[in-house]
């Protein structure tokens, strides 16, 4: 009988991190959506939308046995409101909740490949890809967003421990 322990573990981690991610996204100031830290950087709202899209986008990307490197040369979408970003996060989480549990451990251990021009650019077990890109990549960008909102003068939420602005809920 197939087991889904790997999917369950990844989903539990996503659920644990979803609250912190939502807190960071909710702090993005609506009146500063087009602000960017540097001309080569995403706007704060492009970064927020990217964070909201990561879980669903990465899971969809990893569903076949092989996917081409995404084209990242175009301009990123600029959302028009913070509610659009939060709605996207809700949709993304709902997709992962629905789809991830259906991937059994055998499928999670199978090799997933990312290709570019007919060559294999990355090859690793699907579970390792999801942990690295769906989760670790997500945390990386959440940390970036913390810097953005700090530079905008907004209080940075706690995540794993205190931020310079607040204590975690477990410490109050």
N, C-alpha and C positions, 0 to 999 in steps of 0.2 A: 504494500500500500504506500503510495507516495506521501512524503511529508512536506510540510511547508514551514519548517522552523526558520530557515534563512529569511524568507519573506516576512514572517511574523516579527523577527528581530529588527529588520530594516524598517518595517512599519511602526513598530514601537518607538524606535529612535526618532523617526519623522514626527510622530505624534508628540513626543517629548519636546522636540525643538520648535514645533509649530507655534506654541505660545510665545516664546521669546522672539521668533521671527515676526509674528504679528505685532508685538509691542514696538519693535524697531520700525516697521512700516507705518504704524499709526502715528509715529512721531514726525514723519516727513511733513514739513509745513506746506500746506496747500498753496500759499501765495508765492512759494519759491520753487515751483515745479521745474522750471527750466534752468535753474542754477547748476553750474558745474564747477568742480574744484580746479579744473585745468582744461584748456581747449581740446586736448586729446582724450579727455575723460567723458564718460557718459554723464548726462544730466542726472540730478538726484532722482527724478521720476523715472528715467530710463533704467537706472540701476534698481530702483524699487520694483519696477515691472519685471525686470529680468529675474530678480529674487522670487517674485510671485510665480513666475512661469517655470522655474527650474524643476521642481519635483515632477510635474506632469510631462514636461518636455523631454526630460532625460529618460523617464520610464518609457515613453512612446518610442524614443530613439533606440532604446535597447531591446525592444520587443522582437525584431527580426534577428537572425544570426549575424547579420552584417549591415552596417550603415555607413554611408559616405560622410566624410568630414563636413560639418555644416558650413555653408557659405556665410562668413561673418563680415563680408566686405561692405555690405549696404548700411544705410543709416538705421539705427535702432528705432523702433516705434516710440513716440512720445505720448504717453497717456494724458488725458485731459483732466483727470481728477484722481484724488487719492482713493475715492470709492471704487474707481475702475481697477486700481491696483489690488485693493482688498478683495473685490469680487473675483479677480483672477486668482488670487491666493486660495480662496475658498474653492473655486472650480478645480484648481490644480490638486489640492489636498483630497477633494472628493474623488477625482480620477485615480489617484494613487490608492486610496482606501478601497476602491472598487476593484482595481486591476491587479495590484501587487499580490494580494493573497492567492490569486489563481496561478502564480508561478511556483511550481514545486521545486524542491531542493535539487533534483537532478538537472532541471533546466537552469537553475541558478549556478550550478557548477560547470555548465557547458561554456565553451569559449565563445565570447562575443568579440567581433572584429570591427574596427573603424578603418575604412579604406580611404585612400586619396590617390586619384589617378591610376587606379588598378593595383596599387601597392597597399600592403597592410601597414597602417600608421600606428595601430594599437591593437593588441590582442591579449585578452585576459578573461578570467571567468566572469560571467554576467554579474554575479554578486559583488565581486571586487570593483567592477565598473560602477555599479549603482552606489556602492559605499563611497567611492572616490568622487564621482561626478554629481550624483544626485544629492548626496549629503555633505561631504567635505567641501565641495565647490560652493554649495549653498551657504555653509558657515563662513567661508572665505568672503563671499560678497556681503553677507550680513555684517561682518567686521568692517568692510569698506563703508557700508552705509552708516555705521556708528561714527566713523571719522567725518563723513559728510555732514551728518546732523550736528555733530560737535562744532564744526566750522560754521554752521548756520546759527549757532547760539541756542540750540535746542538741547534740553537735558537728555542724556544718553541713558537708556534703560539698563538695568542690570541683566545679566544673562546667567553666567555660571557662578558669579559672585558679585560683589559690589562694583558699580561703575563709579566714576567721579561724582555722579549726581544722585544715585539712589542705592539703597541696600536691597538685596533680593527679598522676595516676599517671605521666605523661610526664616529670615533673620529679624523680622519685625515682631 
